[in-house]
């Protein structure tokens, strides 16, 4: 083969190889371009699906929030409706009382004095009488509602029980109606509604198996009021009412009762000092009189040792009336000249609480009220009321308390006549 032919053959082969390589490269680039186009289409489809999925998720979350706003959400602290959290609380209380009166019984069926100790209801004059009562009227129900308001919270509270019911009897169904105990709204240091009087320190109330013990010298009032609290200081305007020993209870006051109180709390417990100023007034076709009433009180709960505590309340003043002793005395009297006079009274209580064992505690206490009645009122008005009690309570299960109590109370008139009550109570209470 000649060199020229050989060179031509090599040139042809080289050209064929180059053409083949060029064709393969073009095909490869086309395939790559097709793959890139397909990948871009997949990405666009995935992006569209993701956008649609995100939109679905947003709709689902919006729907969930809407459902949550309309449907109660339960938790350990209550249940929520919208932005308001509600909490139910209270207790079921079944009491058995055996009451013995030295004079003048029995107390009428249906009287609230059959359910707990009211000093002024102790009978005087008559034969000795014993009564037995089983009741669940002290059962209590409370509802708290709270919602945010900026940096503050608005709280509403409603509390009911069935004591002293004007409806129902013991003949067949004992269908007693609820009564209002407390109902108020709290916001930014203000409390408006019906609440314990600011003049009263509720931590000083002794623990008892009955609804209430040692009420003789105790400040014990619930009423409508407007109260402002700033740190340890409290000030309130409270519902006025003038009671008179020889003119009855009247409601003709122009000014509310004014109460101021200072609370001091520490590792020792707490103590409070309170003062009250009252306009006592009566107005009718015959009389248009008023007089100033006032009172001072110190009360609290003091820790003693590791677990014990002492509870106390000391109170005195002129025209206190219904604020102490469950209205065992009246605030005023009309003197023979037709003037209104404030009646002085003073009293107090002391109670010792001693826990023992794992869940039991023993309570012991004494209480009394003394009234400085004007001579012109005669001998048929209360001169003093006193009582003492002992109670043992123990928790037999979580939130379930059994209690036994023995109480003795005495009422004395200005004439020197007196009567007494001895009451044994057994109670079963389940708190929730």
Buried (B, 14 or more C-beta within 10 A) or exposed (E): EEEEEEEEEEEEEEEEEEEEEEEEEEEEEEEEEEEEEEEEEEEEEEEEEEEEEEEEEEEEEEEEEEEEEEEEEEEEEBBBBEEBBBBEBBBBBBBBBEBBBBBBBBBEEBEBBBBBBBBBBBBBEEEEBEBEBEBEBBBBBBBBBBBEEEEEEBBBBBBBBBBBBEEBEEEEEBEBEBBEBBBBEBEEEEBBBBBBBBBBBEBBBBBBBBBBBBBBBBBBBBBBBBBBBEEEEBBBBBBBBBBBBBBEBBEEBEEBBBBBBEBEEEEEBBBBBBBBBBBBBBBEEEBEBBBEBBBBBBBBBBBEEEEBBBBBBBBBBBBBBBBBBBBBBBBBBBBEEEEBBBBBBBBBBBBBBBBEEEBBBBBBBBBBBBBEBBEEBEEEBBBBBBBBBBBBBBBEEEEBBBBBBBBBBBBBBBEEBBBBBBBBBBBBBBBE
